[in-house]
Amino acid sequence: MASGRPSTVRTTPVTNVVPFPGEDPPSNGGGPEGPMIGERVARLEQGIQSLERKLSSIEVTLGRIEGQLHQLPKATEFGEVKGRVASLPTYWQMLAMIVSVFGAGAAIVFAVMKFASN
């Protein structure tokens, strides 16, 4: 409506509606004033009640999940742990430390035995 003129809506009556094969067209128009309206409304109300029960159970579950999420560590805490893990020695570094400790221990034992025998 860039020109500022009100738009006119044309309606065309639908006259070429054909029912699906194997279906009989509704004899009473099938509109809201049909004889089965009470039964249809009752089924819809039951469906809505079922949806409301499911929704309330979902809300309870989401509340539990939210409570658990508040107890989890934050991203900064994960970063601290990641830094600590990165600073841990590797397999080969640990092996070298163990061999060094055993070597130093053996050297001390041999030194003590040499001085003790004199």
C-alpha positions in Angstrom: 0.0 0.0 0.0 2.7 2.4 -1.0 0.3 4.5 -3.0 -2.0 5.2 0.0 -5.1 3.7 -1.6 -7.0 1.1 0.3 -6.7 -2.3 -1.3 -9.8 -4.1 -2.5 -10.3 -7.8 -1.8 -12.1 -9.8 -4.4 -13.8 -13.0 -3.3 -14.7 -15.8 -5.7 -17.3 -18.4 -4.7 -15.9 -21.9 -4.7 -18.0 -24.1 -6.9 -15.6 -26.8 -8.1 -15.1 -28.6 -4.8 -15.0 -32.4 -5.3 -15.0 -34.9 -2.4 -12.1 -37.3 -2.1 -12.7 -40.7 -3.8 -14.5 -43.1 -1.5 -15.9 -40.3 0.7 -19.5 -39.3 0.7 -20.1 -35.5 0.9 -21.6 -34.5 4.2 -25.3 -34.5 4.0 -25.9 -31.8 6.5 -23.1 -29.5 5.5 -20.8 -30.8 8.3 -20.5 -27.3 9.8 -20.5 -26.3 13.4 -24.3 -26.8 13.7 -23.9 -30.5 12.9 -25.6 -33.1 15.2 -22.2 -34.5 16.4 -20.9 -31.1 17.7 -21.3 -32.1 21.4 -19.4 -35.3 20.9 -16.7 -33.5 19.0 -16.3 -30.8 21.6 -16.1 -33.5 24.4 -13.3 -35.3 22.5 -11.5 -32.0 22.1 -11.8 -31.2 25.8 -10.4 -34.6 26.7 -7.5 -34.0 24.3 -6.8 -30.6 25.9 -6.9 -32.1 29.4 -4.4 -34.8 28.3 -2.2 -32.1 26.8 -2.4 -30.0 30.0 -1.3 -33.1 32.1 1.6 -33.7 29.8 2.6 -30.1 29.9 2.6 -30.0 33.7 4.8 -33.1 33.8 7.2 -31.5 31.3 7.3 -28.3 33.5 8.2 -30.4 36.5 10.9 -32.2 34.6 12.3 -28.9 33.3 12.4 -27.6 36.8 14.4 -30.6 38.0 16.8 -30.2 35.0 17.2 -26.5 35.8 18.1 -27.3 39.4 20.7 -29.7 38.3 22.2 -27.2 35.9 22.7 -24.7 38.6 24.8 -27.3 40.5 27.2 -28.0 37.6 30.5 -26.2 37.4 30.7 -23.1 35.3 32.8 -22.8 32.1 35.5 -20.9 34.0 35.9 -23.8 36.4 36.2 -26.2 33.5 39.0 -23.9 32.2 40.8 -24.1 35.5 40.6 -27.9 35.5 41.7 -28.1 31.8 44.8 -26.0 32.8 45.6 -28.3 35.7 45.3 -31.4 33.5 47.4 -29.8 30.8 50.2 -29.2 33.4 50.3 -32.8 34.6 53.3 -34.8 33.5 53.1 -37.1 30.5 53.7 -40.9 30.5 57.3 -40.5 29.5 58.0 -37.7 32.0 56.6 -39.9 34.8 58.7 -42.9 33.7 61.8 -40.7 33.7 61.0 -39.4 37.2 60.6 -43.0 38.5 63.8 -44.1 37.0 65.6 -41.1 38.4 64.2 -41.7 41.9 65.3 -45.3 41.8 68.7 -44.3 40.5 69.2 -41.7 43.2 68.0 -44.2 45.8 70.5 -46.8 44.6 73.3 -44.3 44.6 72.5 -43.3 48.2 72.4 -47.0 49.3 75.8 -47.7 47.6 77.3 -44.5 49.1 76.1 -45.5 52.6 77.4 -49.0 52.2 80.8 -47.8 51.1 81.2 -45.4 54.0 79.8 -48.0 56.5 82.4 -50.6 55.5 85.4 -48.2 56.2 
